[in-house]
Amino acid sequence: MTAYVIGQITVKDPDKWEEYRSKVPATLAPWGAELVLRGTRAKVLSGQHPHTDTVVIRFPDPEAVIQWHSSAAYQELVPLRNQAADVDLISYESES
């Protein structure tokens, strides 16, 4: 079962955010993950959405999400991420 991580992001420090973004792909590779989308909000079509950016990452299975998120390589980036942006990360499972 494929799994996805969706990040809803509000950037606080663009320079630190760029540094963080440049380091994340190396943490994904060991888990067979693929960056699907990095995007900036174009328009809220319905409801409210305070974040400005979104990221979508595909993983081969839900266990890979947990292993990636708890890995030493990713956890080392968390302090930088927290300085750079407010980030909500949510994992989803997909049957298709």
C-alpha positions in Angstrom: 0.0 0.0 0.0 1.5 3.3 -1.1 1.8 6.1 1.5 2.1 9.8 1.1 3.3 12.6 3.4 1.7 15.9 2.8 3.3 19.0 4.3 1.5 22.2 4.8 4.0 25.0 5.2 4.3 28.7 6.2 7.8 29.9 5.6 9.3 32.1 8.3 12.9 32.4 7.1 13.3 31.9 3.3 17.1 31.4 3.5 16.8 28.7 6.2 13.9 27.2 4.3 16.0 26.8 1.2 18.8 25.2 3.2 16.3 22.7 4.7 14.7 21.9 1.3 18.1 21.2 -0.2 18.9 18.7 2.5 15.6 16.7 2.6 16.0 14.7 -0.6 19.1 12.8 0.7 17.0 11.7 3.7 14.3 10.3 1.4 16.5 8.1 -0.8 17.1 5.3 1.7 13.3 4.8 2.0 12.5 4.7 -1.7 10.5 7.9 -1.4 9.8 10.3 -4.3 9.1 14.0 -4.1 5.9 14.4 -6.1 5.1 18.1 -5.6 6.6 21.2 -4.2 4.2 24.1 -4.7 3.2 27.5 -3.6 -0.5 28.2 -3.0 -2.2 29.7 -6.0 -5.7 30.2 -4.6 -7.9 28.8 -1.9 -11.0 27.6 -3.7 -13.1 26.6 -0.7 -12.7 27.0 3.1 -9.6 28.5 4.8 -6.0 27.5 4.4 -3.4 29.6 6.2 -0.3 27.9 4.7 1.5 29.2 1.7 3.4 26.1 0.5 2.7 22.4 0.1 4.9 19.4 -0.4 3.8 15.8 -1.3 6.1 12.9 -0.9 5.3 9.3 -2.1 6.6 6.3 -0.1 6.4 2.7 -1.0 4.5 1.8 2.2 3.4 3.3 5.5 6.3 1.7 7.4 8.8 3.6 5.2 7.1 6.9 6.3 7.7 6.0 9.9 11.2 4.9 9.3 12.1 8.1 7.3 10.5 10.4 9.8 12.2 8.8 12.8 15.6 8.4 11.0 18.6 10.2 12.4 19.2 11.9 9.1 15.8 13.5 9.0 15.6 14.2 12.8 18.9 16.2 12.4 17.0 18.5 10.1 14.0 19.1 12.4 15.6 22.0 14.3 16.4 23.8 11.0 12.9 23.1 9.7 11.4 24.6 12.9 13.5 27.7 12.5 12.6 28.0 8.8 8.9 27.4 8.8 5.7 26.3 10.5 5.1 22.8 9.1 2.2 20.4 9.5 3.1 16.9 8.3 0.4 14.4 7.7 0.7 10.9 6.4 -1.9 9.2 4.2 -2.3 5.6 2.9 -3.5 4.9 -0.6 -4.9 1.8 -2.0 -4.3 2.9 -5.6 
